[in-house]
Amino acid sequence: MLRLICIKLPQQLKHKASSLTHGHFFSTSSVKPVAELPNSKDPQSLTVSFLQNSCGLSLESAISASQKLNIENLKNPNSVLDLLRTHGLTQTHIRKLISSRPRLLLADLDNILKPNLELFESLGISSTSLAKMLSIANNPRVLESDAYTVVEFFRAHGFRDEQISTLTVKRPLLYLFNAHKILKPKLDFFKSLGFSDLEIAKLLSTQPSILARSLEKHIIPCVQELRQSLGTDENVLKAIKAGYGLIQANVEKVLKPNLSMLISHGVPHSLALKQLFLRSMSKTLWERKVEAYKSFGLSKDEIYLAFKRQPLFMAISEKKIKKSMGFFVNKLKIKPSLISKHPILIQFSLEKRIIPRCSVLQLLISKRLIKEDTRIFHVIRMSENKFVEKFVSKYQNEVPDVVRVHQGKIEFQGFPIDLKQWCVGPPLKPRFLSLSLSLARLKGHSYNIPKHCVPVTSG
């Protein structure tokens, strides 16, 4: 019977073998140290039992993991588990960790595992974040890396410990790279562009996945394309600083087509990069967002007009589009065409800004403290300090609930009047085309906004 669990079981036998887990031999009701395991001369069956009882692995996972281990090679198999528990890992974390990296049980406890765990904690990584990080597939290998060398490398290049901590949690597998052969050339390249050590540390701690990109195949081609479009390294530097995500854009499929599309329609290079930063998206994603807006009654022309007025109108997630448009159209009964004339409204947070402000207006109107023709779009765009001063602080003595309403503690019930009668104020001027429109008017020409602005990119 013991030999059966040491080989890969046929499918028809797995069900019968799994029933053994309910017996005493494979009981997982409690964690047992190795000393309490059944007396057996079969090392692999002992390993399977240990992986089940002490690490919480299923029978199938334990059998698979046992192929890479021999419990007789472990001086104290529970010592690694005790160390992990000491650093905040729960039995669930340990099960995931050992399932993905069973050979971790063979790692050098005193010279590798313990120093690495203590190093990560010294960076300010909480036990919760550490446990979550290590329980993800492949990440346990970080515990066996030369973490000290990598940390010292980043410190020597101007990274603060909190930046290294952020980088570690976001991209732990960077610890598996050779710091001087893989990471240093990338830092040197950014320095050659004109980034200071502090700016490089900020860039890479914010977007550590850049360090996982190929210097020759991705980073350099991306910068070359930016240089070709923007003319100088100074402009490239400004563009990357405006949006770090720019350096990760796919050059051929996303970056070049989107830049060409914007520039071909008269958008200045600097504005194209600053507004889009190249918040690039595939044609498929673009079309899904167009369909999301159309589902609330907007025409394609209105959508493209809104994009021209405020390019970030199309940078919003599909989920947020549906949620915000649903509130404006269904809850506030505002015509979709008005939203296209005020596209910046979609960018604001529904929960933190729009709903609380509408709730305040609802309360004040019901108390007849403000007029019903208050321009709602103007109120939503107003700065927070100005809104609080004009609509909250001014009335909090007379209507104490106005503070709670502004804090979102009272649910918005809708307005007592039809918003179609409200004065919404003039639409925002297009950010990109205001200068072009002015010049066109001076020359006596009309300016036709292109109807088809979809980026020519692959899905």
C-alpha positions as CSV (number, residue, x, y, z in Angstrom):
1,M,0.0,0.0,0.0
2,L,2.8,2.4,0.8
3,R,4.4,1.9,-2.5
4,L,1.2,2.8,-4.3
5,I,1.3,6.3,-3.0
6,C,4.8,6.8,-4.3
7,I,3.9,6.4,-8.0
8,K,1.6,8.3,-10.3
9,L,-1.8,6.7,-9.8
10,P,-4.1,5.8,-12.7
11,Q,-7.2,7.9,-12.9
12,Q,-9.5,5.0,-11.8
13,L,-7.5,4.5,-8.6
14,K,-7.3,8.1,-7.6
15,H,-10.7,8.1,-6.1
16,K,-9.9,5.1,-4.0
17,A,-6.6,6.5,-2.9
18,S,-8.2,9.8,-1.9
19,S,-10.4,7.9,0.5
20,L,-7.3,7.1,2.4
21,T,-7.0,10.7,3.5
22,H,-9.9,10.1,5.8
23,G,-8.0,7.4,7.6
24,H,-5.5,7.8,10.4
25,F,-2.4,7.5,8.2
26,F,-3.2,10.6,6.1
27,S,-5.2,12.6,8.7
28,T,-5.0,16.3,8.1
29,S,-7.1,17.3,11.1
30,S,-4.0,18.5,12.9
31,V,-0.3,19.3,12.1
32,K,2.0,16.5,13.2
33,P,5.8,16.8,13.5
34,V,7.9,14.2,11.7
35,A,8.6,12.3,15.0
36,E,4.9,11.2,15.0
37,L,4.8,9.9,11.5
38,P,4.2,6.1,11.1
39,N,7.3,3.9,11.3
40,S,8.2,3.2,7.7
41,K,11.4,2.4,5.8
42,D,10.1,4.0,2.6
43,P,11.5,7.6,2.5
44,Q,9.1,8.8,-0.2
45,S,6.0,7.7,1.8
46,L,7.4,9.6,4.8
47,T,7.8,12.6,2.5
48,V,4.3,12.4,1.2
49,S,2.9,12.1,4.8
50,F,5.0,15.0,6.0
51,L,3.8,17.2,3.1
52,Q,0.2,16.4,3.9
53,N,0.3,16.6,7.6
54,S,2.7,19.4,8.2
55,C,2.4,21.5,5.0
56,G,-1.3,20.9,4.3
57,L,-0.9,19.6,0.7
58,S,-3.5,17.4,-0.9
59,L,-2.6,13.8,-1.6
60,E,-2.1,14.4,-5.3
61,S,0.0,17.5,-4.7
62,A,2.0,15.7,-2.0
63,I,2.8,12.8,-4.3
64,S,3.9,15.3,-7.0
65,A,6.0,17.3,-4.7
66,S,7.6,14.2,-3.1
67,Q,9.3,13.5,-6.4
68,K,11.5,16.5,-5.8
69,L,12.2,15.8,-2.1
70,N,13.6,13.2,0.2
71,I,12.7,13.8,3.8
72,E,15.9,11.9,4.9
73,N,17.9,14.9,3.4
74,L,16.2,17.3,5.8
75,K,18.0,17.9,9.0
76,N,14.9,19.4,10.7
77,P,12.0,19.5,8.2
78,N,9.8,21.5,10.6
79,S,12.4,24.2,11.1
80,V,11.6,25.9,7.7
81,L,7.9,25.8,8.5
82,D,8.5,27.3,11.9
83,L,10.5,30.1,10.4
84,L,7.8,30.9,7.9
85,R,5.2,30.9,10.6
86,T,7.4,33.2,12.7
87,H,7.3,35.7,9.9
88,G,3.6,35.8,9.6
89,L,2.7,33.1,7.0
90,T,-0.4,31.1,7.8
91,Q,-1.0,27.4,7.0
92,T,-2.8,28.5,3.8
93,H,0.2,30.6,2.7
94,I,2.6,27.7,3.5
95,R,0.5,25.3,1.6
96,K,0.6,27.5,-1.5
97,L,4.3,28.2,-1.1
98,I,5.4,24.6,-0.7
99,S,3.0,23.4,-3.5
100,S,4.8,25.8,-5.9
101,R,8.3,25.4,-4.5
102,P,8.7,22.2,-2.5
103,R,12.5,22.4,-2.7
104,L,12.3,25.4,-0.4
105,L,12.3,22.8,2.4
106,L,15.8,22.0,1.4
107,A,17.1,25.6,1.4
108,D,19.8,26.8,3.7
109,L,17.9,28.0,6.7
110,D,20.6,30.0,8.5
111,N,22.5,31.4,5.5
112,I,19.7,32.1,3.0
113,L,16.0,31.8,4.2
114,K,16.3,33.6,7.5
115,P,18.6,36.4,6.3
116,N,16.3,37.1,3.3
117,L,13.1,37.1,5.4
118,E,14.7,39.5,7.9
119,L,16.0,41.7,5.0
120,F,12.5,42.0,3.5
121,E,11.1,43.0,6.9
122,S,13.8,45.6,7.4
123,L,12.6,47.3,4.2
124,G,9.3,47.9,5.9
125,I,7.3,45.1,4.1
126,S,4.6,44.0,6.4
127,S,4.1,40.3,7.3
128,T,0.7,40.4,5.5
129,S,2.2,41.8,2.3
130,L,5.2,39.4,2.6
131,A,2.9,36.4,3.0
132,K,0.7,37.5,0.1
133,M,3.7,38.0,-2.1
134,L,5.4,34.7,-1.4
135,S,2.2,32.6,-1.8
136,I,1.9,33.6,-5.5
137,A,3.3,31.0,-7.9
138,N,7.0,31.3,-8.7
139,N,7.6,34.1,-6.1
140,P,8.8,31.6,-3.4
141,R,12.1,31.4,-5.4
142,V,12.8,34.9,-4.2
143,L,13.6,33.4,-0.7
144,E,16.4,31.5,-2.2
145,S,17.9,34.4,-4.1
146,D,20.9,36.6,-3.3
147,A,18.4,39.3,-2.1
148,Y,21.1,41.3,-0.1
149,T,23.1,42.0,-3.3
150,V,20.0,43.2,-5.1
151,V,18.9,45.5,-2.3
152,E,22.4,46.9,-2.0
153,F,22.5,47.5,-5.7
154,F,19.3,49.6,-5.6
155,R,20.5,51.5,-2.5
156,A,23.8,52.3,-4.3
157,H,21.7,53.8,-7.2
158,G,19.7,56.2,-5.0
159,F,16.7,54.0,-4.2
160,R,15.2,54.7,-0.7
161,D,14.2,51.6,1.3
162,E,10.5,52.5,0.9
163,Q,11.0,52.5,-2.9
164,I,12.8,49.2,-2.8
165,S,9.9,47.9,-0.6
166,T,7.4,49.0,-3.2
167,L,9.4,47.6,-6.0
168,T,9.8,44.2,-4.2
169,V,6.1,43.8,-3.6
170,K,5.2,44.8,-7.1
171,R,7.9,42.8,-8.9
172,P,9.6,40.3,-6.6
173,L,11.0,38.2,-9.4
174,L,13.5,41.0,-10.1
175,Y,15.5,39.4,-7.3
176,L,16.2,36.5,-9.6
177,F,18.0,38.8,-12.1
178,N,21.8,39.5,-12.1
179,A,21.8,43.0,-10.8
180,H,25.0,44.1,-12.6
181,K,24.4,42.3,-15.9
182,I,20.6,42.8,-16.3
183,L,19.5,45.7,-14.2
184,K,22.5,48.1,-14.3
185,P,22.5,48.6,-18.2
186,K,18.8,49.7,-18.0
187,L,19.5,52.2,-15.2
188,D,22.5,53.5,-17.2
189,F,20.4,53.9,-20.3
190,F,17.8,56.0,-18.4
191,K,20.6,58.1,-17.0
192,S,22.0,58.7,-20.5
193,L,18.6,60.2,-21.4
194,G,19.0,62.8,-18.7
195,F,17.2,61.2,-15.8
196,S,18.8,61.9,-12.4
197,D,19.3,59.0,-9.9
198,L,16.3,60.3,-7.9
199,E,14.1,60.4,-11.0
200,I,15.2,56.9,-12.1
201,A,14.3,55.6,-8.6
202,K,10.9,57.2,-8.8
203,L,10.3,55.9,-12.3
204,L,11.3,52.3,-11.6
205,S,9.7,52.0,-8.2
206,T,6.4,53.2,-9.7
207,Q,6.7,51.0,-12.8
208,P,9.1,48.2,-11.8
209,S,7.9,46.0,-14.6
210,I,10.0,48.2,-16.9
211,L,13.1,46.4,-15.5
212,A,11.7,43.1,-16.7
213,R,11.5,44.4,-20.2
214,S,14.3,43.8,-22.7
215,L,16.6,46.8,-23.2
216,E,17.4,46.0,-26.8
217,K,14.0,44.7,-27.9
218,H,11.7,47.0,-26.1
219,I,13.0,50.0,-24.1
220,I,15.5,51.3,-26.7
221,P,13.0,50.9,-29.7
222,C,10.3,52.7,-27.6
223,V,12.6,55.6,-26.9
224,Q,13.8,55.7,-30.5
225,E,10.2,56.0,-31.7
226,L,9.5,58.8,-29.2
227,R,12.7,60.6,-30.4
228,Q,11.6,60.3,-34.0
229,S,8.2,61.7,-33.2
230,L,9.3,64.4,-30.7
231,G,12.6,65.5,-32.2
232,T,14.9,65.7,-29.2
233,D,15.9,63.8,-26.1
234,E,14.6,66.7,-24.0
235,N,11.1,66.2,-25.4
236,V,11.4,62.4,-24.9
237,L,12.4,63.0,-21.3
238,K,9.4,65.4,-20.7
239,A,7.0,62.9,-22.3
240,I,8.2,60.0,-20.1
241,K,8.0,62.1,-17.0
242,A,4.5,63.1,-17.9
243,G,3.5,59.4,-17.9
244,Y,5.7,56.6,-16.9
245,G,3.4,54.1,-18.5
246,L,4.6,55.5,-21.9
247,I,7.8,53.5,-21.8
248,Q,5.9,50.3,-21.6
249,A,3.7,50.9,-24.7
250,N,3.9,48.4,-27.6
251,V,5.8,50.5,-30.2
252,E,4.6,48.9,-33.4
253,K,1.1,47.9,-32.5
254,V,0.0,50.8,-30.2
255,L,2.5,53.7,-29.9
256,K,3.2,54.5,-33.5
257,P,-0.4,54.1,-34.8
258,N,-1.9,56.2,-32.0
259,L,0.7,58.9,-32.3
260,S,0.1,59.0,-36.1
261,M,-3.6,59.2,-35.7
262,L,-3.5,62.1,-33.3
263,I,-0.9,64.0,-35.1
264,S,-2.6,63.5,-38.5
265,H,-5.7,65.3,-37.0
266,G,-3.7,68.3,-36.0
267,V,-2.9,67.5,-32.4
268,P,0.5,68.9,-31.4
269,H,3.2,66.4,-30.4
270,S,3.5,67.6,-26.9
271,L,-0.2,67.6,-26.3
272,A,-0.7,64.2,-27.9
273,L,1.8,62.7,-25.5
274,K,0.8,64.6,-22.5
275,Q,-2.9,63.8,-22.8
276,L,-2.7,60.3,-24.2
277,F,0.6,59.6,-22.6
278,L,0.1,57.4,-24.7
279,R,-2.7,55.8,-22.7
280,S,-2.7,53.5,-25.7
281,M,-5.3,51.0,-26.3
282,S,-6.1,48.4,-28.9
283,K,-8.7,48.9,-31.6
284,T,-10.8,46.2,-29.9
285,L,-10.8,47.9,-26.6
286,W,-11.5,51.3,-28.3
287,E,-14.5,49.8,-30.0
288,R,-15.9,48.3,-26.8
289,K,-15.8,51.7,-25.2
290,V,-17.5,53.3,-28.1
291,E,-20.2,50.6,-27.8
292,A,-20.5,51.3,-24.1
293,Y,-21.2,55.0,-24.8
294,K,-23.6,54.2,-27.6
295,S,-25.6,51.9,-25.3
296,F,-26.6,55.1,-23.4
297,G,-27.7,56.9,-26.5
298,L,-24.6,58.7,-27.7
299,S,-23.9,58.7,-31.5
300,K,-20.5,58.0,-32.9
301,D,-20.2,61.7,-33.9
302,E,-20.9,62.8,-30.3
303,I,-18.4,60.3,-28.9
304,Y,-15.6,61.5,-31.2
305,L,-16.5,65.1,-30.5
306,A,-16.2,64.4,-26.8
307,F,-12.9,62.7,-27.4
308,K,-11.7,65.8,-29.2
309,R,-12.8,68.0,-26.3
310,Q,-11.2,65.7,-23.7
311,P,-9.1,62.8,-24.9
312,L,-9.2,61.1,-21.5
313,F,-12.9,60.6,-22.2
314,M,-11.7,57.4,-24.0
315,A,-9.0,56.5,-21.4
316,I,-11.7,55.6,-18.8
317,S,-12.3,52.0,-18.2
318,E,-15.3,50.3,-19.8
319,K,-16.7,49.6,-16.3
320,K,-16.5,53.2,-15.2
321,I,-18.1,54.4,-18.5
322,K,-21.2,52.2,-17.8
323,K,-21.4,53.1,-14.2
324,S,-21.0,56.9,-14.7
325,M,-23.2,57.2,-17.8
326,G,-25.8,55.1,-16.0
327,F,-26.0,57.5,-13.1
328,F,-26.2,60.6,-15.3
329,V,-28.7,59.2,-17.8
330,N,-30.8,56.9,-15.7
331,K,-30.6,58.6,-12.2
332,L,-30.3,62.2,-13.1
333,K,-32.3,61.9,-16.4
334,I,-29.7,64.0,-18.3
335,K,-29.6,63.9,-22.1
336,P,-26.6,61.9,-23.3
337,S,-25.8,64.7,-25.8
338,L,-25.1,67.0,-22.9
339,I,-22.6,64.6,-21.5
340,S,-20.7,64.7,-24.8
341,K,-20.4,68.5,-24.5
342,H,-19.1,68.1,-20.9
343,P,-16.9,65.0,-21.2
344,I,-14.7,65.9,-18.3
345,L,-17.6,64.9,-16.0
346,I,-17.0,61.2,-16.8
347,Q,-13.5,61.5,-15.3
348,F,-14.7,62.5,-11.9
349,S,-15.2,59.9,-9.2
350,L,-18.9,58.9,-8.9
351,E,-18.7,57.9,-5.2
352,K,-16.3,60.5,-4.0
353,R,-17.4,63.6,-5.9
354,I,-20.5,63.4,-8.1
355,I,-23.0,61.6,-5.9
356,P,-22.0,63.5,-2.6
357,R,-22.4,66.8,-4.4
358,C,-25.7,65.9,-6.0
359,S,-26.9,64.8,-2.5
360,V,-26.0,68.2,-1.1
361,L,-27.8,70.0,-3.9
362,Q,-30.9,67.7,-3.3
363,L,-31.0,68.6,0.4
364,L,-30.5,72.3,-0.1
365,I,-33.1,72.5,-2.8
366,S,-35.6,70.6,-0.7
367,K,-35.0,73.2,2.1
368,R,-35.5,76.0,-0.5
369,L,-32.0,77.3,0.4
370,I,-30.7,77.3,-3.2
371,K,-32.5,77.9,-6.5
372,E,-33.6,75.1,-8.7
373,D,-31.7,76.5,-11.6
374,T,-28.3,75.9,-10.0
375,R,-26.0,74.8,-12.8
376,I,-25.2,71.2,-11.8
377,F,-22.3,70.7,-14.3
378,H,-20.7,73.8,-13.0
379,V,-21.1,72.6,-9.4
380,I,-19.5,69.2,-10.2
381,R,-16.5,70.8,-11.9
382,M,-16.0,73.3,-9.0
383,S,-12.9,72.7,-6.8
384,E,-13.5,70.9,-3.5
385,N,-12.6,73.8,-1.3
386,K,-14.9,76.1,-3.2
387,F,-17.8,73.6,-3.1
388,V,-17.4,73.1,0.6
389,E,-17.3,76.8,1.3
390,K,-20.4,77.6,-0.9
391,F,-22.7,74.7,-0.3
392,V,-21.6,72.9,3.0
393,S,-20.0,75.3,5.4
394,K,-22.4,78.1,4.5
395,Y,-25.4,76.0,5.5
396,Q,-24.2,73.6,8.2
397,N,-25.6,75.5,11.1
398,E,-29.0,75.8,9.5
399,V,-29.0,72.3,8.1
400,P,-26.6,70.1,10.1
401,D,-27.4,67.1,7.9
402,V,-25.6,68.8,5.0
403,V,-22.2,67.6,6.4
404,R,-23.3,64.0,6.7
405,V,-24.8,64.2,3.2
406,H,-21.5,65.5,1.8
407,Q,-19.7,62.6,3.6
408,G,-21.9,60.1,1.8
409,K,-23.7,59.0,5.0
410,I,-27.1,59.7,3.6
411,E,-28.2,58.0,0.3
412,F,-28.9,60.1,-2.7
413,Q,-32.6,59.9,-3.5
414,G,-32.8,61.9,-6.7
415,F,-33.7,65.5,-7.5
416,P,-37.2,66.8,-6.8
417,I,-37.3,68.5,-10.3
418,D,-36.6,67.6,-13.9
419,L,-32.9,68.3,-14.7
420,K,-33.8,69.1,-18.3
421,Q,-34.9,72.5,-17.0
422,W,-31.6,73.2,-15.3
423,C,-29.1,75.6,-16.7
424,V,-26.0,73.5,-17.3
425,G,-23.7,76.3,-18.5
426,P,-21.6,76.4,-21.6
427,P,-19.6,73.3,-22.7
428,L,-15.9,73.1,-22.1
429,K,-13.6,74.2,-24.9
430,P,-11.8,71.5,-26.7
431,R,-8.3,71.1,-25.3
432,F,-6.6,70.1,-28.4
433,L,-8.4,72.1,-31.0
434,S,-9.1,75.5,-29.4
435,L,-6.1,77.1,-31.1
436,S,-6.9,75.5,-34.4
437,L,-10.5,76.6,-34.3
438,S,-9.5,80.2,-33.5
439,L,-7.1,80.3,-36.4
440,A,-9.7,78.8,-38.7
441,R,-12.2,81.4,-37.7
442,L,-9.7,84.2,-38.3
443,K,-9.1,82.8,-41.8
444,G,-12.8,82.6,-42.4
445,H,-12.8,78.8,-42.6
446,S,-15.0,76.3,-40.9
447,Y,-13.4,73.4,-39.1
448,N,-14.8,70.0,-39.6
449,I,-14.1,67.5,-36.8
450,P,-13.2,64.2,-38.3
451,K,-15.8,61.5,-37.8
452,H,-13.4,58.6,-37.6
453,C,-10.7,58.8,-35.0
454,V,-10.4,55.2,-34.1
455,P,-6.7,54.2,-33.7
456,V,-5.5,51.9,-36.4
457,T,-4.2,49.2,-34.1
458,S,-4.5,45.5,-33.7
459,G,-6.7,43.8,-31.1
